Amino acid sequence: MNKENVLVLGYVWPEPNSSAAGGHLLSQLQLFLKQGWKVTFASPAQFGEHKIDLSQFGIEQVLIKINCSSFDKFLQELSPSIVLFDRFMLEEQFGWRIAKLCPNALKILDTEDLHSLRNARHQALKQQSEVDLNSEMAKREIAAIYRCDLSLIISDYELELLKNYYGVPQHLLIHSPFMLEAMNLTIPDDTFINRQHFISIGNFRHAPNWDAVLWLKQKIWPLIRRKLPKAELHIYGAYPPPKATQLHNPKQGFLVKGWATDAKEVMQQARVCLAPLRFGAGIKGKLAEAMACGTPNITTQMGIEGMQMGHAWPGLVTDLSQFPDLDYAAQQLANDAVKLYEDQALWKRNQALGYSLLAINFDKQAIENRIMTKVEDALNDLREHRKKNFIGQMLQHHHLKSTQYMSQWIEEKNK
């Protein structure tokens, strides 16, 4: 088996300029390349409009099929020593084939965020109920984590949830937040006076982002605009649907701009970033981007989850759990937004806090070292590593047979 071969199975093709997940995945790919390993990226998904060309980094791109034995031949020829699944659905689909044909390959799951947690929070918001941590999706996702040798967890909150609620052993988990270059975290030359207007940014296909845009439109922005009649809110994001572009209203200063060719440029032009998130999971790329661009933010407890890690937050935060009435929460967010927009001293303090927080929590070299230490340790004694994960072995045993037979039945049916 060739240690140089790393196979990455992607749920979608990476779009680092469209989503934080795409940028985070690209960081993982570049980390493997940095070790001098050969990386192959394979996905059954269609190419997205903003897909990055991975060949420019020396990464081979392969289109694969689900429920098809053609993958078996591809896998045997590649003979990877590491297989990384981008999201748990890929482990469900291809994990049994990896276990059968490459049993000694190190299996890594890049969760991006806990999909089951995000979905459970979304359902709780819609139904005005408690968050169900024992949902069907949770059982699927946690099982995939157990079946893998290592899982990359982007949020310290989710890391603790996995250990303390779901009982996942520490040796299976790696805290892997955004990896940012320290040299890029420098305060820009522009000033408070040079900047104007508000910005909100995020992929429209991501449900928490669309919910935030609607809340801005219906409740928060009218309150801000009443106190700042000349201010504008510029809303950017990939794949805006018609229902989003129809919200565009210049008279209200509510401008739906859509795709940003250069997200950093538009973020640096804005004075304040608005991220009124009511549900979600993982950590927020929009807020990391805002900090890196020196743009203080207005957000919620959901927005800062997994990012603060005990340090002062570079913006003003509304804890929605303290506001059973969302109208009051909208008023608090609006008041904070106006305050941060007008108070230059407050703005400057929070701008400086942003650079400090990124440097402490998201240092690329420190995170890369942490990941590679655990990867190398697992590779060096994979048998011993797996012995300490009996639940994973048990789940793998049952999953392999049930999924194998279902997949083979689908393949025969499709012939």
Secondary structure, DSSP 8 states (H G I E B T S, - for coil): -EEEEEEEEESS---TTT-HHHHHHHHHHHHHHHTT-EEEEEESS---TT---GGGGT-EEEE--TT-THHHHHHHHH-EEEEEEESHHHHHHHHHHHHHH-TTSEEEEE-SS-HHHHHHHHHHHHHT----TT-HHHHHHHHHHHHSSEEEE--HHHHHHHHHTS---GGGEEE----B-GGG----S--TTT--SEEEE--TTSHHHHHHHHHIIIIIHHHHHHH-TT--EEEE-SS--HHHHTT-BGGGTEEEEE--S-HHHHHHH-SEEEE--SS--S--HHHHHHHHTT--EEEEHHHHTTT-TTS--SEEEE-GGG-SSHHHHHHHHHHHHHHHHH-HHHHHHHHHHHHHHHHHH-BHHHHHHHHHHHHHHHHHTHHHHHHT-HHHHHHHHHHHHHHHHHHHHHHHHH-
